[in-house]
Every structure is written in C-alpha cells, then in structure tokens.
Amino acid sequence: MKHAGATEIGNVVVELGERVPAEARQYAHDKIAPLSRYAPAPVQFARARLTRPGPRTIAVQVNLDVNGTSLPAQAEAATFAEAIDEVHDQLHTRLLKMHN
C-alpha cells in the first residue's frame, strides 16, 4: 500500500560526523528518499545523522516525520552502507505496519 503523494521525500537532511566518508551522504539520501512511497501519509522531512562511535563502527540515526508523527530508527554496523541498509529496512517495515 502507498499513499497518493510524492514518491520521494523532498526534504532529506543528512549530517555526517567526523571521519565519516563524504560518499555516505549520497548513499543515505538515495536509500531514505524513496521510503515515502511506503508511507500511509505524506512524509514532511527526513533527518539522518551518521557518526563513528568507535574505530570500526558507523552509527546511523534517522527520523522521518510522517504527517506529524515521528518515526525513528537507528543501527550500527562496520560500514556506512550496512548501517544505512539496516535503517532503511527498519523504516520500510515500520511504514508498512502504519497502514494497519
């Protein structure tokens, strides 16, 4: 199911902490923006923060605003791609559950 609105989130802000590679910004944007198509209502904005809490760990925190409802997700992994993919999967599942 999807709502009749946008197929991508128009306002996606991705913040990078120290020692997080610059290419992580585009990867995060590209994984998060399309999540709007699974939302039961318009997604006003998405905010993502990528940090490095340890030498071999990337932490990702994402918050979506689904028509005024906050939908957070977070994950840690060895690479930014793995952490972002995990957050994407969490949000995808939660957005689908919001339809019920």
DSSP file with accessible surface (Angstrom, degrees, kcal/mol):
  #  RESIDUE AA STRUCTURE BP1 BP2  ACC     N-H-->O    O-->H-N    N-H-->O    O-->H-N    TCO  KAPPA ALPHA  PHI   PSI    X-CA   Y-CA   Z-CA
    1    1 A M              0   0  162      0, 0.0     2,-0.3     0, 0.0    98,-0.1   0.000 360.0 360.0 360.0 151.3    0.0    0.0    0.0
    2    2 A K        -     0   0  145     38,-0.1    36,-0.1    97,-0.0     2,-0.1  -0.975 360.0-109.0-151.5 162.8    1.0    3.6   -0.5
    3    3 A H        -     0   0   30     36,-1.1    38,-0.1    33,-0.4    36,-0.1  -0.434  33.4-111.0 -89.6 170.1   -0.4    7.0   -0.3
    4    4 A A  S    S+     0   0  113     36,-0.2     3,-0.1    -2,-0.1    -1,-0.1   0.333  87.3  91.8 -84.9  11.2   -1.2    9.1   -3.3
    5    5 A G  S    S-     0   0   41      1,-0.2    36,-0.0    31,-0.1    32,-0.0   0.251  85.1 -28.0 -87.9-149.6    1.5   11.7   -2.5
    6    6 A A        -     0   0   61      1,-0.1    -1,-0.2     2,-0.1    -3,-0.1  -0.212  40.8-143.4 -66.4 150.4    5.1   12.0   -3.5
    7    7 A T  S    S+     0   0   84      1,-0.1    30,-0.7    -3,-0.1     2,-0.3   0.549  87.4  39.8 -90.0  -8.7    7.2    9.0   -4.4
    8    8 A E  S    S-     0   0   96     28,-0.2     2,-0.5    27,-0.1    25,-0.1  -0.989  88.6-109.9-138.4 149.7   10.3   10.6   -2.8
    9    9 A I        -     0   0    4     24,-2.3     3,-0.2    -2,-0.3    35,-0.1  -0.662  26.7-158.9 -75.5 122.2   10.9   12.6    0.4
   10   10 A G  S    S+     0   0   81     -2,-0.5     2,-0.7    33,-0.4    -1,-0.2   0.802  78.9  51.5 -75.6 -28.7   11.7   16.1   -0.8
   11   11 A N        +     0   0   87     32,-0.2    35,-2.5    33,-0.2     2,-0.5  -0.810  65.0 157.8-116.8  90.7   13.4   17.3    2.3
   12   12 A V  E     -a   46   0A  21     -2,-0.7     2,-0.5    33,-0.2    35,-0.2  -0.965  18.3-168.6-115.5 117.1   16.2   14.9    3.4
   13   13 A V  E     -a   47   0A  51     33,-2.9    35,-3.1    -2,-0.5     2,-0.5  -0.934   2.0-170.8-107.2 124.6   18.9   16.3    5.6
   14   14 A V  E     -a   48   0A  11     -2,-0.5     2,-0.4    33,-0.2    35,-0.2  -0.969   2.3-166.6-119.6 117.5   22.0   14.0    6.1
   15   15 A E  E     -a   49   0A  72     33,-3.1    35,-2.6    -2,-0.5     2,-0.5  -0.869   6.3-153.5-103.7 136.6   24.6   15.1    8.7
   16   16 A L  E     -a   50   0A  37     -2,-0.4    35,-0.2    33,-0.2     3,-0.1  -0.929   5.0-148.4-112.5 131.3   28.0   13.5    8.8
   17   17 A G    >   -     0   0   15     33,-3.2     3,-1.4    -2,-0.5    34,-0.1  -0.225  46.9 -59.2 -80.3 179.8   30.1   13.2   11.9
   18   18 A E  T 3  S+     0   0  165      1,-0.2    34,-0.3    -2,-0.1    -1,-0.2  -0.296 121.6  14.4 -62.1 143.5   33.9   13.3   12.0
   19   19 A R  T 3  S+     0   0  156      1,-0.2    -1,-0.2    -3,-0.1    32,-0.1   0.643  88.8 130.1  66.1  18.4   35.6   10.5   10.0
   20   20 A V    <   -     0   0   14     -3,-1.4    -1,-0.2    30,-0.1     5,-0.1  -0.908  66.0-111.3 -99.4 126.1   32.5    9.5    8.1
   21   21 A P    >   -     0   0   38      0, 0.0     3,-1.7     0, 0.0     4,-0.4  -0.246  17.1-126.7 -59.9 142.8   33.2    9.3    4.3
   22   22 A A  T >> S+     0   0   75      1,-0.3     3,-1.5     2,-0.2     4,-0.6   0.819 106.1  66.1 -59.8 -32.8   31.6   12.0    2.2
   23   23 A E  H 3> S+     0   0  123      1,-0.3     4,-1.9     2,-0.2    -1,-0.3   0.715  85.7  73.7 -66.7 -15.3   30.0    9.4   -0.2
   24   24 A A  H <> S+     0   0    0     -3,-1.7     4,-2.7     1,-0.2    -1,-0.3   0.838  87.5  62.6 -64.9 -30.5   27.9    8.2    2.8
   25   25 A R  H <> S+     0   0  118     -3,-1.5     4,-2.4    -4,-0.4    -1,-0.2   0.949 106.9  40.9 -61.0 -49.4   25.8   11.4    2.4
   26   26 A Q  H  X S+     0   0  112     -4,-0.6     4,-2.8     2,-0.2    -1,-0.2   0.906 114.4  52.5 -67.6 -40.4   24.6   10.5   -1.1
   27   27 A Y  H  X S+     0   0   72     -4,-1.9     4,-1.6     2,-0.2    -2,-0.2   0.934 111.2  47.0 -61.7 -45.3   24.1    6.8   -0.3
   28   28 A A  H  X S+     0   0    0     -4,-2.7     4,-2.4     1,-0.2     5,-0.3   0.933 113.1  49.0 -62.0 -45.7   22.0    7.7    2.8
   29   29 A H  H  X S+     0   0   57     -4,-2.4     4,-2.6    -5,-0.2    -2,-0.2   0.936 110.4  50.7 -58.7 -46.9   19.9   10.2    0.7
   30   30 A D  H  < S+     0   0   87     -4,-2.8    -1,-0.2     1,-0.2    -2,-0.2   0.780 115.1  42.7 -65.9 -27.3   19.4    7.6   -2.1
   31   31 A K  H  < S+     0   0   56     -4,-1.6    -1,-0.2    -3,-0.3    -2,-0.2   0.812 120.2  40.5 -85.8 -32.1   18.2    5.0    0.4
   32   32 A I  H >< S+     0   0    4     -4,-2.4     3,-1.8    -5,-0.2     4,-0.3   0.890 102.4  65.0 -86.2 -42.5   16.0    7.2    2.5
   33   33 A A  G >< S+     0   0    1     -4,-2.6   -24,-2.3    -5,-0.3     3,-1.2   0.874  99.0  52.8 -54.6 -42.1   14.3    9.5    0.0
   34   34 A P  G >  S+     0   0   26      0, 0.0     3,-1.6     0, 0.0    -1,-0.3   0.630  84.2  88.1 -72.7  -9.0   12.3    6.7   -1.8
   35   35 A L  G X   +     0   0    0     -3,-1.8     3,-2.1     1,-0.3     4,-0.4   0.754  68.6  80.0 -61.2 -20.0   10.8    5.5    1.5
   36   36 A S  G X  S+     0   0    2     -3,-1.2     3,-1.6    -4,-0.3   -33,-0.4   0.833  78.5  68.5 -56.5 -31.5    7.9    8.0    1.1
   37   37 A R  G <  S+     0   0   90     -3,-1.6    -1,-0.3   -30,-0.7    -2,-0.2   0.711 100.7  48.0 -65.5 -16.4    6.2    5.6   -1.4
   38   38 A Y  G <  S+     0   0   73     -3,-2.1    -1,-0.3    -4,-0.2    -2,-0.2   0.485  89.0 106.9 -99.5  -5.2    5.5    3.2    1.5
   39   39 A A    <   -     0   0    0     -3,-1.6   -36,-1.1    -4,-0.4     4,-0.1  -0.490  66.2-141.6 -78.5 145.1    4.1    5.8    3.9
   40   40 A P  S    S+     0   0   46      0, 0.0   -36,-0.2     0, 0.0    -1,-0.1   0.586  89.4  20.1 -78.7  -9.4    0.4    5.9    4.7
   41   41 A A  S    S-     0   0   21    -38,-0.1   -38,-0.1    -5,-0.1    26,-0.1  -0.928 107.4 -63.2-148.9 167.5    0.6    9.8    4.7
   42   42 A P        -     0   0   61      0, 0.0    25,-1.6     0, 0.0     2,-0.7  -0.268  42.7-134.6 -59.3 138.8    3.0   12.4    3.4
   43   43 A V  E     - B   0  66A  14     23,-0.3   -33,-0.4     1,-0.2    23,-0.2  -0.888  16.6-167.0 -94.8 113.0    6.5   12.4    4.8
   44   44 A Q  E     -     0   0A  98     21,-2.5     2,-0.3    -2,-0.7   -33,-0.2   0.875  62.0 -24.5 -70.0 -43.6    7.3   16.0    5.6
   45   45 A F  E     - B   0  65A  60     20,-0.7    20,-2.5   -35,-0.1     2,-0.4  -0.982  50.1-141.0-161.6 166.2   11.0   15.5    6.1
   46   46 A A  E     -aB  12  64A   1    -35,-2.5   -33,-2.9    -2,-0.3     2,-0.4  -0.997  11.7-166.1-134.7 137.7   13.8   13.1    7.0
   47   47 A R  E     -aB  13  63A 113     16,-2.3    16,-2.5    -2,-0.4     2,-0.4  -0.996   8.4-176.1-125.9 128.3   16.8   13.7    9.1
   48   48 A A  E     -aB  14  62A   1    -35,-3.1   -33,-3.1    -2,-0.4     2,-0.4  -0.958   7.5-168.0-124.4 142.5   19.8   11.4    9.2
   49   49 A R  E     -aB  15  61A  92     12,-2.6    12,-2.3    -2,-0.4     2,-0.5  -0.994   2.6-167.4-131.6 125.5   22.9   11.5   11.3
   50   50 A L  E     +aB  16  60A   0    -35,-2.6   -33,-3.2    -2,-0.4     2,-0.3  -0.957  17.8 165.1-113.9 125.5   25.9    9.3   10.6
   51   51 A T  E     - B   0  59A  36      8,-2.5     8,-2.8    -2,-0.5     3,-0.1  -0.846  37.7-128.1-133.0 171.2   28.7    9.1   13.2
   52   52 A R  E     +     0   0A  63     -2,-0.3     6,-0.2   -34,-0.3   -34,-0.1  -0.822  25.8 172.3-122.1  89.2   31.6    7.0   14.1
   53   53 A P  E    S+     0   0A  80      0, 0.0    -1,-0.1     0, 0.0     5,-0.1   0.712  73.0  15.4 -72.7 -16.8   31.3    6.0   17.8
   54   54 A G  E >  S- B   0  57A  16      3,-0.8     3,-1.2    -3,-0.1     0, 0.0  -0.923  89.4 -96.3-146.7 171.0   34.3    3.6   17.5
   55   55 A P  T 3  S+     0   0  108      0, 0.0    -1,-0.0     0, 0.0     3,-0.0   0.777 123.6  28.9 -64.9 -23.3   37.2    2.9   15.2
   56   56 A R  T 3  S+     0   0  209     23,-0.0     2,-0.4     2,-0.0    -4,-0.0   0.083 107.9  85.0-124.3  24.3   35.3    0.1   13.4
   57   57 A T  E <   -B   54   0A  41     -3,-1.2    -3,-0.8    19,-0.0     2,-0.5  -0.989  49.9-165.0-135.2 134.9   31.7    1.2   13.8
   58   58 A I  E     - C   0  77A   1     19,-3.2    19,-2.0    -2,-0.4     2,-0.4  -0.969  13.9-158.9-111.7 131.1   29.3    3.5   11.9
   59   59 A A  E     -BC  51  76A  10     -8,-2.8    -8,-2.5    -2,-0.5     2,-0.4  -0.917   5.4-166.6-110.4 137.2   26.1    4.5   13.7
   60   60 A V  E     -BC  50  75A   1     15,-2.9    15,-2.1    -2,-0.4     2,-0.4  -0.991   6.6-177.1-125.8 130.6   23.1    5.8   11.8
   61   61 A Q  E     +BC  49  74A  98    -12,-2.3   -12,-2.6    -2,-0.4     2,-0.4  -0.997   8.1 179.5-125.1 129.7   20.1    7.6   13.3
   62   62 A V  E     -BC  48  73A   6     11,-2.9    11,-2.2    -2,-0.4     2,-0.4  -0.986   9.7-170.3-131.4 140.8   17.2    8.5   11.1
   63   63 A N  E     -BC  47  72A  47    -16,-2.5   -16,-2.3    -2,-0.4     2,-0.4  -0.994   5.5-164.5-131.3 125.4   13.9   10.3   11.9
   64   64 A L  E     -BC  46  71A   0      7,-2.2     7,-2.5    -2,-0.4     2,-0.8  -0.873  13.8-144.6-104.3 143.1   11.0   10.6    9.5
   65   65 A D  E     -BC  45  70A  34    -20,-2.5   -21,-2.5    -2,-0.4     2,-1.1  -0.908  16.9-170.2-105.0 103.1    8.1   13.0   10.0
   66   66 A V  E >  S-BC  43  69A   4      3,-3.1     3,-1.9    -2,-0.8   -23,-0.3  -0.800  72.9 -45.5 -97.9  91.9    5.1   11.2    8.6
   67   67 A N  T 3  S-     0   0  100    -25,-1.6    -1,-0.2    -2,-1.1   -24,-0.1   0.872 124.3 -36.4  50.7  43.9    2.4   13.8    8.6
   68   68 A G  T 3  S+     0   0   61      1,-0.2     2,-0.5     0, 0.0    -1,-0.3   0.278 116.0 112.7  96.2  -9.6    3.4   15.0   12.1
   69   69 A T  E <   -C   66   0A  77     -3,-1.9    -3,-3.1     2,-0.0     2,-0.3  -0.856  64.0-133.3 -99.5 125.4    4.2   11.5   13.5
   70   70 A S  E     -C   65   0A  72     -2,-0.5    -5,-0.2    -5,-0.2    -7,-0.0  -0.594  20.4-173.0 -78.4 133.0    7.9   10.9   14.4
   71   71 A L  E     -C   64   0A  20     -7,-2.5    -7,-2.2    -2,-0.3     2,-0.2  -0.866  10.9-173.8-128.7  95.6    9.3    7.6   13.1
   72   72 A P  E     +C   63   0A  74      0, 0.0     2,-0.3     0, 0.0    -9,-0.2  -0.547   8.7 172.8 -91.9 157.5   12.8    7.0   14.4
   73   73 A A  E     -C   62   0A   8    -11,-2.2   -11,-2.9    -2,-0.2     2,-0.3  -0.969   3.6-178.5-154.7 150.7   15.3    4.2   13.5
   74   74 A Q  E     +C   61   0A 122     -2,-0.3     2,-0.3   -13,-0.2   -13,-0.2  -0.992   3.9 169.9-151.1 155.3   18.9    3.5   14.3
   75   75 A A  E     -C   60   0A  14    -15,-2.1   -15,-2.9    -2,-0.3     2,-0.4  -0.982  18.1-147.8-158.7 157.9   21.6    1.0   13.6
   76   76 A E  E     +C   59   0A 131     -2,-0.3     2,-0.3   -17,-0.2   -17,-0.2  -0.983  27.9 151.4-130.0 143.4   25.3    0.3   14.0
   77   77 A A  E     -C   58   0A  24    -19,-2.0   -19,-3.2    -2,-0.4    -2,-0.0  -0.952  55.8 -97.7-157.7 175.9   27.5   -1.7   11.6
   78   78 A A  S    S+     0   0   65     -2,-0.3     2,-0.3   -21,-0.2   -19,-0.1   0.781 106.3  34.2 -74.4 -27.3   31.0   -2.0   10.3
   79   79 A T  S  > S-     0   0   63    -21,-0.1     4,-2.1     1,-0.1     5,-0.2  -0.908  79.2-122.1-127.6 158.2   30.3    0.1    7.2
   80   80 A F  H  > S+     0   0   38     -2,-0.3     4,-2.7     1,-0.2     5,-0.3   0.884 112.9  55.5 -65.5 -35.4   28.1    3.0    6.4
   81   81 A A  H  > S+     0   0   30      1,-0.2     4,-2.6     2,-0.2    -1,-0.2   0.935 108.5  47.0 -63.6 -43.5   26.3    1.0    3.7
   82   82 A E  H  > S+     0   0  103      2,-0.2     4,-2.1     1,-0.2    -1,-0.2   0.923 114.6  46.7 -64.1 -43.1   25.4   -1.8    6.1
   83   83 A A  H  X S+     0   0    0     -4,-2.1     4,-2.2     2,-0.2    -2,-0.2   0.919 114.4  46.7 -66.7 -42.8   24.2    0.6    8.8
   84   84 A I  H  X S+     0   0    3     -4,-2.7     4,-2.8     1,-0.2    -2,-0.2   0.915 111.2  52.0 -66.1 -42.2   22.1    2.6    6.3
   85   85 A D  H  X S+     0   0   49     -4,-2.6     4,-2.4    -5,-0.3    -1,-0.2   0.904 109.2  50.7 -60.7 -40.4   20.7   -0.5    4.7
   86   86 A E  H  X S+     0   0   91     -4,-2.1     4,-2.3     2,-0.2    -2,-0.2   0.930 111.7  46.6 -64.1 -44.3   19.6   -1.7    8.2
   87   87 A V  H  X S+     0   0    2     -4,-2.2     4,-2.7     2,-0.2     5,-0.3   0.912 110.8  53.5 -63.8 -41.9   17.9    1.6    9.0
   88   88 A H  H  X S+     0   0   36     -4,-2.8     4,-2.7     1,-0.2    -2,-0.2   0.939 109.8  47.5 -56.4 -47.9   16.2    1.5    5.6
   89   89 A D  H  X S+     0   0   84     -4,-2.4     4,-2.3     1,-0.2    -2,-0.2   0.903 111.5  50.6 -63.2 -40.9   14.9   -1.9    6.3
   90   90 A Q  H  X S+     0   0   37     -4,-2.3     4,-2.4     2,-0.2    -1,-0.2   0.940 113.9  44.1 -60.2 -49.1   13.6   -0.9    9.7
   91   91 A L  H  X S+     0   0    0     -4,-2.7     4,-2.8     2,-0.2     5,-0.2   0.898 110.9  54.3 -66.5 -39.4   11.8    2.2    8.4
   92   92 A H  H  X S+     0   0   50     -4,-2.7     4,-2.1    -5,-0.3    -1,-0.2   0.946 111.2  45.7 -57.5 -48.9   10.4    0.2    5.4
   93   93 A T  H  X S+     0   0   67     -4,-2.3     4,-2.1     1,-0.2    -2,-0.2   0.927 114.0  48.3 -61.8 -44.7    8.9   -2.3    7.8
   94   94 A R  H  X S+     0   0   96     -4,-2.4     4,-1.3     1,-0.2    -1,-0.2   0.881 109.6  52.2 -66.4 -38.0    7.5    0.3   10.2
   95   95 A L  H  < S+     0   0    0     -4,-2.8     4,-0.5     1,-0.2     3,-0.3   0.914 109.7  49.1 -65.0 -41.3    6.0    2.3    7.4
   96   96 A L  H >< S+     0   0   65     -4,-2.1     3,-1.2    -5,-0.2     4,-0.3   0.900 108.6  53.6 -64.2 -38.3    4.2   -0.7    6.1
   97   97 A K  H >< S+     0   0  143     -4,-2.1     3,-1.4     1,-0.2    -1,-0.2   0.769  95.5  68.9 -66.8 -26.0    2.9   -1.5    9.6
   98   98 A M  T 3< S+     0   0   65     -4,-1.3    -1,-0.2    -3,-0.3    -2,-0.2   0.715  87.2  68.1 -66.8 -17.9    1.4    2.0    9.8
   99   99 A H  T <         0   0   42     -3,-1.2    -1,-0.3    -4,-0.5    -2,-0.2   0.721 360.0 360.0 -71.5 -23.8   -1.1    1.1    7.2
  100  100 A N    <         0   0  168     -3,-1.4    -3,-0.0    -4,-0.3     0, 0.0  -0.459 360.0 360.0 -86.4 360.0   -2.8   -1.4    9.6
